[in-house]
Amino acid sequence: MNKYEIILYWSNDDQVYVVAVPELPGCAAHGETQELAIKNVKEAIQLWINAAKEFGDFIPEPKGRRLVLE
């Protein structure tokens, strides 16, 4: 998996864990458990990269800073 920073948090409004990928604008996922949310964001990252390649968009190099769990 690419080493993009992810931010995992609980959404009281939606009652799910949400994972955002700040380095990839608009890339996020959710799941009923932390594990499922992380699994889903791995797929979302790959889909984001595939779409960027298809349209010739810039793909930032992962900074690989940290995993933030809240």
C-alpha positions in Angstrom: 0.0 0.0 0.0 1.1 3.5 -0.6 2.3 5.4 2.5 -0.1 8.3 2.4 -1.1 9.9 5.7 -4.6 9.0 6.8 -6.7 10.5 9.5 -9.2 8.1 11.2 -12.0 9.4 13.3 -15.5 8.5 14.6 -18.5 10.4 13.1 -21.3 10.8 15.6 -23.6 12.1 12.8 -23.1 9.0 10.6 -22.2 6.5 13.3 -19.2 5.1 11.4 -15.5 5.5 11.3 -14.3 7.9 8.6 -10.8 7.9 7.1 -9.5 10.9 5.2 -6.4 11.1 3.0 -5.3 14.7 3.2 -2.6 14.4 0.5 -5.2 13.1 -2.1 -8.0 15.7 -2.4 -11.5 14.2 -2.0 -10.1 10.8 -1.1 -11.9 9.3 1.9 -13.8 6.2 3.0 -15.8 4.9 6.0 -16.7 1.7 7.8 -18.5 0.4 10.8 -15.2 -0.6 12.4 -11.7 0.9 12.3 -10.5 -2.1 10.4 -13.2 -1.9 7.8 -12.7 1.8 7.4 -8.9 1.3 6.8 -9.6 -1.6 4.4 -12.0 0.7 2.4 -9.6 3.6 2.3 -6.9 1.4 0.8 -9.3 0.7 -2.0 -10.2 4.4 -2.3 -6.5 5.4 -2.5 -5.9 2.9 -5.4 -9.1 4.1 -7.2 -8.0 7.8 -6.7 -4.5 7.0 -8.2 -6.0 5.0 -11.1 -8.4 7.9 -11.9 -5.5 10.4 -11.7 -3.4 8.3 -14.1 -6.3 7.9 -16.5 -6.8 11.7 -16.7 -3.2 12.7 -16.5 -3.5 14.4 -13.2 -0.7 15.0 -10.8 -0.2 12.3 -8.2 1.7 13.5 -5.1 4.4 11.4 -3.6 3.4 10.1 -0.2 5.0 12.0 2.7 4.4 9.0 5.0 4.3 11.1 8.0 2.0 9.4 10.5 -1.1 7.4 11.2 -3.5 9.5 13.3 -6.0 7.5 15.3 -8.7 9.4 17.3 
